Amino acid sequence: MNVVLPIPDDLAASLAATGADLSRRALEAFAIEEFRAGHLTKPDLGRMLGLDTRDALDGFLKAHGEFEATTIADVERELGILQKLGI
């Protein structure tokens, strides 16, 4: 699906002057807001943005201030794994 956004020509010109792709910026802004609202899962977000790897998706999320919360249980589990490995 394609979505059309009406933007006054003078504003569009000034926004495009940065050299950034306005269509891509609008898609990314929409996608991150829908992800934050819980309307998209991580796989949905990656697919919507054409991000082919988990690293690319993680990079996008970090660039937009989205970090996975780490719990005490996560840290304890990882510590147990490291101890089993002798690290």
C-alpha positions as CSV (number, residue, x, y, z in Angstrom):
1,M,0.0,0.0,0.0
2,N,1.2,3.5,-0.8
3,V,0.2,6.4,1.4
4,V,0.1,10.0,0.2
5,L,0.9,12.9,2.6
6,P,-0.1,16.4,1.6
7,I,2.8,18.7,2.5
8,P,2.9,22.3,1.3
9,D,5.4,22.7,-1.5
10,D,7.5,25.3,0.4
11,L,7.8,23.0,3.4
12,A,8.5,20.0,1.3
13,A,11.3,21.9,-0.5
14,S,12.9,23.0,2.8
15,L,12.6,19.5,4.3
16,A,14.1,17.9,1.2
17,A,17.0,20.4,1.2
18,T,18.7,18.3,3.8
19,G,19.2,15.7,1.0
20,A,17.3,13.0,3.0
21,D,14.6,10.9,1.3
22,L,11.4,12.3,2.7
23,S,9.4,9.2,1.8
24,R,11.9,7.0,3.8
25,R,11.9,9.4,6.7
26,A,8.1,9.4,6.8
27,L,8.0,5.6,6.6
28,E,10.5,5.2,9.4
29,A,8.7,7.8,11.6
30,F,5.4,6.0,11.1
31,A,6.9,2.6,11.6
32,I,8.6,3.4,14.9
33,E,5.5,5.1,16.3
34,E,3.4,2.0,15.4
35,F,6.1,-0.2,17.0
36,R,6.0,1.9,20.2
37,A,2.2,1.8,20.3
38,G,2.4,-2.0,20.2
39,H,0.8,-2.3,16.7
40,L,3.9,-3.8,15.1
41,T,6.2,-6.6,16.4
42,K,9.9,-6.5,15.8
43,P,9.6,-8.9,12.8
44,D,6.8,-6.7,11.4
45,L,8.9,-3.6,11.8
46,G,11.9,-5.2,10.1
47,R,9.7,-6.3,7.2
48,M,8.0,-3.0,6.8
49,L,11.4,-1.2,6.6
50,G,13.1,-3.8,4.5
51,L,15.7,-4.6,7.2
52,D,17.0,-8.0,6.3
53,T,19.0,-8.8,9.4
54,R,18.5,-8.7,13.2
55,D,21.5,-6.5,13.5
56,A,20.0,-4.0,11.0
57,L,16.8,-4.0,13.0
58,D,18.6,-3.6,16.3
59,G,20.6,-0.7,14.8
60,F,17.4,1.0,13.7
61,L,15.8,0.6,17.1
62,K,18.9,1.9,18.9
63,A,19.1,4.9,16.6
64,H,15.5,5.7,17.6
65,G,16.1,5.3,21.3
66,E,14.5,1.9,21.7
67,F,16.4,-0.5,23.9
68,E,15.3,-3.8,25.3
69,A,14.9,-3.9,29.0
70,T,17.3,-6.2,30.8
71,T,15.9,-7.9,33.9
72,I,17.8,-9.3,36.9
73,A,16.7,-12.8,35.6
74,D,18.3,-12.0,32.3
75,V,21.6,-11.1,34.0
76,E,21.5,-14.1,36.3
77,R,20.8,-16.4,33.3
78,E,23.7,-15.0,31.3
79,L,26.0,-15.2,34.4
80,G,25.1,-18.9,34.8
81,I,26.0,-19.5,31.2
82,L,29.3,-17.8,31.6
83,Q,30.1,-19.7,34.7
84,K,29.3,-23.0,32.9
85,L,31.7,-22.0,30.2
86,G,34.4,-21.2,32.8
87,I,34.5,-17.5,32.0
